[in-house]
Amino acid sequence: MVFSDPLFLFVFLPLLLTAYLSVPLAFRNPLLLVASLGFYAVGEGKYTAVMLASIAFNYCTARVLDGATSSRRKQMLAFGIACNLGALVFFKYTNFLVAEINGLLASFSHFRLALDPVHLPLGISFFAFQGMSYLIDVYRKEVPAERSLFRFALFKALFPQLIAGPIVRYPDVAAQLRNRHVSLNNLTRGSERFIIGLSKKVLLANPTGAVADQIFALPSTEVGSSIAWLGLACYAVQIYFDFSGYSDMAIGLGRIFGFEFRENFDYPYIARSVTEFWRRWHLSLSTWFRDYLYIPLGGNRLGPRRTYLNLFAVFALCGLWHGASWNFLIWGLWHGTLLAVERAFLSRKLEGKHVVGHVYALAAVGVGWVFFRAETLGQSLAYLKALVGMNAATAGQPVGFYVTNELLLVLTAAAIGATPWPKRILTTFRESVPGWAALTSLLLGTSVLLLSCATKVAAGAYSPFIYFRF
């Protein structure tokens, strides 16, 4: 079950919110925990046991770590991180590793490793990282270990952020797990944020994703330069509005139930360098790698060479975090290389050249998206050739076949929505229009958006869940 499913929108959420507002305060956490586990179990069934095991393990390990002597603390932390990583590696990378090993064996032996495909539990990358950051925070004595198993379980399983992030850190919500308020302002602002996120997903990401999927599925002989650029543009729109849309929905749902989550996207496509892009893209992930890997490795404190090595290591792991394939690794190394080059000299060259910097950043990120989206390395290279006109297409439809009036409207709305202007206009509107008029207008606007989304969802429109790979 995901946020854009009819079951979630028309059954789960209304029933849960009604019950949540009806029960006494003491029952709200248990209700939310049961609902969150049920939300996960609808999609994962027996693999909900993986989530429950992660909860129990990290709770017990943190309690032991909190009370351990100084000589045992590092050992307990290493054990806790190793187990979280071990589970992540097993479920996420076993199939990839077996396939690669069998590929190597095929060149000199008839022996093959035989293993049934390992299921990838939804959200395991998110809750594994969440568990590791919690243990590290307890080790650093930034927070005490949570005493209540039920509160800790709610922190780990809280359904708004469970399967698609953002990666919520325990210090950010520790106080809210004990005491939070559900107010009319939180309900209205949270609902507004959820509807905006749902609109990003259903009205912008899904239709552009459908076109991107069609183009990326074409054989290379049918992909000319113009079609390749259209496919890349559509995928760039899809991945941003899908990711940021789910984050908006999570933040909005959290606020409805009294939680304040940090922002996860800050208009990354307005960046003028790849360094700035990563200060704006998927903030909960990029800051996780910064705080728990890059800085402990030495960050930029040990000289240029070590800094570049740290950047390569961090972004190689960032790529592999997204998925078990060589393409994801190359995507990570591409970004690590760009950050190193910018730190070495390119940032100084781009200083003050805003238009050039913006075009460069979009092009560099776009090249990375090719590796992120393509299924194989060969397809990635063929697609890059098509972008620069080196892939002589001999068949296929003209680009006008894909460019409908609806797609042009969606791409125009996406180009505007990828900038801060809509938020600024909304803020100015709230400040300049009388309260009742602003409230009525916003209610009408969000109602139109919700009705449009509900119509698409009820009609069974194309709606992929791209987080399943992560």
N, C-alpha and C positions, 0 to 999 in steps of 0.2 A: 504494500500500500504506500502510495506517495501522495504528496499534497495536491496534485492535479487529478487524482482519481475521483470518479463520482462517489465511490464508497466513502472516501475521506471527506469530501466537500459536503455531501448531502446527508450523511448518516453519522460517521464517527465524530466529526468536529461539533456539529450542533448538539448531539446527545452529551458529549463530554462537557462542553461549555455550560449547558443547562445544569448538569449534575454538579459541576464544580462550583457554580454560583449558588447552588441550593444547599450544599452540605455545610456543616460547621467548619470553622477554620482548622480544627485539629484533624479533620478527615481529608483535607485537600491534598496533602502530600501523598498519603496512601492511595487515594483515588488517581492522582496523576501518575504514580508509579505503576499501578495496575494497568492503566490505560496505555502507558508508554510501552510496557512489555507486550500488551496485546497488539498494539500497533505494529511492533516489530515481528511478532509471531505470525501475523496474517501473511506476511511475505516470506518469512524464513522457516516457519514450522519448527522442525526438530533442531535446526541450527540456532534457535534461540538459546540453546544450551551453551553455545560458544560465548554469547553475550553474558549469560549468568555466570559462567566460569571466570570471565574477565572481571566481572564485578567482585566476586568472592576473592579471587586471587589478589587483586590490587588493594582491596580493603584490608585483608589479613597482612599482606606484605608491608603496607604503610604503617599498620599498628605495631608490627614487630620492629620496623625501621625506626619509628618514633621513640621506642623505648630501648633501643639497642645501645650498647656501649660504643664509644668512638671507634674502637678497633674493628667492630663488626658492621658498622654502618655502610662502609664502602662495599663490603661483601654483599650485604643485603640489597643495596641499590643495584649492583651489577647483576645479581640474581634476578631481581624484579624486571630490569630492562631486558635481560636475555630472554626471559620467558615471554614477555610481551612481543619482542621481536621474533622469537621463535614461532609463536602462533601466527604472526603476520606472514612470515616467510613460508610457513607450511601451507597455509590456505591460499596465499596469493601467488606464490612463485613456484610451487612444486610442479605444476603442469608445464610451465615454461622450462624449468630446469631439466625435467625428464625428456622433453622434446629436443632440447639442445644436446643432451648427452646421447640420445639415440641417433641424432644426426651425425655426431662425431663417430659413434660406433659403426655406423653404416659404411664408412669409408674403408674399414679394415676387418669387420667382423659381422657375422650374422646374428650375434647376440643382441637382444633388445631388452630394455627395462620394461616390465609389464606392470602398469599401475592404473587402476580406475581413476577417471578424472576427479580431481578434488574440487568440491564446491567452494565458491568464493562467497562467504557471508556478507550481506549488505553492510556497508559502513565500517568494515573491520579496520580499514586504514585510519578512520577517524577515531574510533574508540581505543585502538591500540596506542596511537599517539597521545590521546587524552590520558590514558593510564600511565604512560611513561612520564609525561609532564607532571602529573600529580605526585608520583613517587619522587621525582627530582625536587619538586617544591618542598615536599616533606623533608627530604634529605638536607636541603639547604636551610631548613628551619624558617622558611618563608611563611608556612602555615603549619598548624598542628594536624596530625592525622585525624580524620573525621571519626568520631566515636560511634555515631549511629550508622548501622549497616543500611537502614532504610533510607536515610538522607543521602548516603554515598551512592546507593543504588539509583536513586532518583537523579543525582548528578550525572551518572554514567548513562542512564537509559532515557533521559528526558527526550521525548519524541520529537520536538521541533528541530533539534540539532543532531539526532541520532544517526541518520543514514546519509546525510549530505552536508554536515557541518552547519555553521562554522565550528572550528575546534574550540570548545569552551573550556577555559582553565578553571580549576577549582577555586583559586583565590577570588576570581571575579564574581562567583555566585555563592560563596560559602555563607555569607550573611543572608542572602535571599532565600536559601534553602530553609533557614530557620524562621525568617519573618519577612513577609512581603505583603504588599497591598494590591488589591484589585480595585481600581478606581474607574470612574466613567471616562476620564481622560485616557487612561491606559487602554481601555477597551476600544475607544474610538480611534486613537492613534495606532494601536496595534492592528485593528481591523483594516484601517487605511493602508498601512504598510504591507499587510498580507495581500490585499487585493492588488496593489501595485506590483508586488512580486509575482503573483499569479498571472497578471496581465503580461509581464515581461516573458514569462514562460510560454503561455498559451498563445498570445497574440503576436509575439515577435520571434522568440526562439524556435517554436515549432514549425511555422511556415518556412522560415529560412533554412532550418535544419532539413526539411523535406527536399528542398532544392539541392542543398549541399550533398545529401545522401545520394540523390540521383546522379549528380555530376561525378562524385568520387567513385561511384560504382561503374562508370563507363570504362570500357577498354581504352588504352592509351591512344589508339588510332582514331578515336572519336573526340579527343579533348584538344581543341585548339586553344590558342592563347586567350581569346576573349571569354570562352567558356571556363577556362581554368581560373581566370581572375574572378569571374562571377561566383564560381564554387567556393573559392577562398574567402571572398567577401561574405558570402552567406554563412560559411562556417564560423568566421570571426564573430559575426552577429550572434549566431546560435550559441556558441560556447560562452560568450560574455553574458548574454541575457538569460541563459539557462542557469549558469552558476550564480550570477548576482540575483536572479529572480528567486532561486531557492533560498539564498541567504536572506533576502528581504522577507520571504514567507516565514523563515525560521525566526528572525528577529521580531516580526510582527506577532507571531504566535506566542513567542516568549513573553512579549509585553502584555498580551491579553491575559496571560496567566501570572503576571506580576514579576517576570524576570527581565533584566536588562542585559542584553548581549552586546558585545562590541561590534562595530561596523566591520564588514568583511571586504567591501569593494569601495574604491574611491575614484571612480571615473578613470580607469587605467588607460583608455584609448586617447586621452588628451595628453598623455606623457610625451616628453620631448627627448627621452632617452630610455634605454632598456632598464637602467638603474632606477629611474623614476617610475617606470612601469611596475617594477617589483615593489615599490613603495605604495602602490595603489591596488595591485592585483592580489586577491585571495590573502588578505592580511593575516588571518588567523594561522594560515599555513606558513607564509613567509616569515612572520615573526616567531613562529615555533622553531623553524630551522635556525633563525638568527639567535634566539635565546638559549636553545638547548643543544645546538651543534656548532654553529659558526663561532660564537664567542668562546665557548669552552675549548675549541680547537686553536684559539689564539686570535681569531678575528683578523683585524688589520694592525695588531700591535707588534708583530714579530718580523716586520720587514716586507717589502713588496713580493718577493718570491713565495714566502709562506702565505701571504694574503691570497695570491692567485691560486695556489694549491688548495687553500681552504675553500675558495669559491668553486673550483672544479669539483671538489669532494661533495660540498653541500648540494650543488645543483645536479650532480650525477644521482645522488640519493633522492633528490626532489623528483627527478624524472622517473626513477624506479618506483617511488611512492605512488605515482599515478597509474602505473601498470607494469605488467611483466612482459616487456617486449624490448627489442633493440631500438625501436623507434622512440620509445619514451626516454630511454637512456640518451640517445642522440639529441632529443629535444632539450633535456637537462644540460648536457654538455655544451650545446649551442648557446644557451642562455649564460652558462658559466663563462664561456669564452667571451661573449659580448660584454659581460660585466667586467672581466679582467681587462679587456682592451679599452673600455671606457675609463676605467680607473687609471690605466697606464698613461693614456694620452688623448683619447678621443673626446672626453668630456670637455677638455680645454679647447679643442678645435670647434666644438659645437656651441660654446658659450656665446650667448647673445644671438645666435642664429635660430630663432624659434621655429620658423617654417621648415628649414632644413632638418632641424632636430626632430620635429614632429613626423615628417615624411620618413626619415630614417627609422625612427622607432616603430612606426606602423609596418614598414617593410620588413624590418628585422623580426618583429613579433610574428608577422604573417608567414615568413619562411619557417619559423618554428611551428606554427599551427599546421603546416603541411605534414611534418613528421608526427605531430600529435594526432592528426586525424587519419592519415593513411594506414592501411592495415599492414603493409610490408615496407621494407626499405626500398625494394625495387619500385613499388608504386610511388613512394615519396620522390625518388629521383626522377621518374618519368613525369610526375606532376610538376616538379620544379623546371624541367625542360620545357614543358608546355607553357608555363608562365612567361618564359623569356622567348617564346616562339621557336624553340629548337625541336619541338615534337611535332613533326609534320602530320597533321590530322588529315586522313584521306576519306573519312566517312563521318556519319553522325548528323545530328540536328544542328541548325544554326543557333546562335545564342538567343535570338528572338523567341525561339521555342520555349525557353525557360522564363523569359522576362515578361510576366503578366502585369496587368495594372495593379493587382493585389500585391505582388512582390515589390513593385516600385514604391507603393504606399508604405509597405512594411519597412523597406530599407531606408526610406526617408524618415519615418518615425524613429527607427533605430539610431540613425545618425544624430538626430536631435536628442534622443534619450540617453545617448552615450556621453553627453556633456552635462555640466552642472546647471544649465539654463532652466530646465523644467523645475528643478528644486528651488532655484532662486525666484522664479516667477510665482511658485506656490507660496513661498515664504513671504514675498512682498504682498501677495493677495491677502494672506492671513492678517498681515500687519495693517493693511490699508482699508480693508473692508470691514464694516461692523460685524460683530460676533455672530449674530443670528443669520445674516446674509451669507457670510463666509461658510458657516456650518451647513446651511441649506444647499449652497452651491457645491460644496465638497461632497455632501451626501448624494446629491444628484449625479455628480461626476463618477464617484466610486460605484454607484449603483449601475450606471451604464457599463462601466468596465466589468463589473461582476456578472452582469447579465450576458455580456458578450462572451466572457470566458465560459460561463455555465452552458451557453448554447453550443460552443465548440466542444466542450467536454462531453456534454450529453449526446452530441452527434457522433462521438467516437472518432474525432479528428486525430490525425497523426500526432503522437505525443511520446517520443522516446524518453527513456530514463537513462541519460548518459552517465550518471554516477555509478551504474552497476560495475563499471570497469575499475572503480577506485575503492 
